[in-house]
Amino acid sequence: MPAGPGDDTLDTLASVVRYTDPSRVIVVVDDGSGLAGQGGRIRDLSGDIAVIPALTGMPDGRFGGLWLKLAAAYRWLLERYQPGIVLRLDTDALLIGPGLEAAAEQAFERDPAVGLLGSYRIGPDGEKRDSAWPARQIRAEAGLRGLAHPQRRRAIRGHLRLAHAHGYRDGDHVLGGAYIHSSAALGRIHENGWFSEPWMMTSSIGDDHYFSLLTVAAGYQIADFGGPSDPMALRWRGLPAHPADLLAAGKLVTHSVRFWRDLDEGQVRGIFARARAQVT
């Protein structure tokens, strides 16, 4: 979970603590925005929270710098634990109901070839998601523009060759606000050394786009988990529906809580916090 400062991080963590299994391990990635002064409040939420400090010399924000911070956190987790599944959340994503772990485990059991669940080809409104932008970025860095960074270009081209052999279409990706990996897929990526690629720091490929590429390159498939009847309800900017409608529909995780029409983030989080408090 990439984290920024403030109560939004703590509220998202509180939702994870409330709605996930007690055997969980929560890893918070400090994206350089700083969690100084928050340590005590974080520990009060759960003793199972580990904060991974921001890597020195890494740029803030999205793309390659964020990918390297996430990769370091995944290495930390996989070197210490054997997780059944791993849920990745932005701080503006929120768990809004119980049962996501069980639903994900069932999905992976139904089709062991699937290694990544999320808002993939179909959005929460049933409309097809657009992959044109990430496709252009990946092709550019694997093509002539990538010659300025030969090691990065070579790695991306290698991943593309493997992924294409498994049916990958350029730009295929899950929305980065929230997605779930199987242990098997993450283990393969880790074994292949793909969480240790410092040359990706200069990349303009989104971390969700790159993670999706690596998953298919590792021999696993991506599956929709964010369609109209699925547990996830994710949108890039703002919520996909009013908070009350998401709760009534039985959605379990949503993104982004930054706003819904005339509701600001504080109001959106307040609605979900009151619903969370009522769950026994």
Beta strands, then each sheet from edge to edge (+ up, - down):
strand 1: 2-3
strand 2: 26-30
strand 3: 49-52
strand 4: 85-89
strand 5: 93-95
strand 6: 114-118
strand 7: 178-182
strand 8: 221-224
strand 9: 232-234
strand 10: 253-255
strand 11: 259-260
strand 12: 263-264
sheet 1: 1+ 2+ 3+
sheet 2: 4+ 7- 6+ 8+
sheet 3: 5+ 10- 9-
sheet 4: 11+ 12-
end
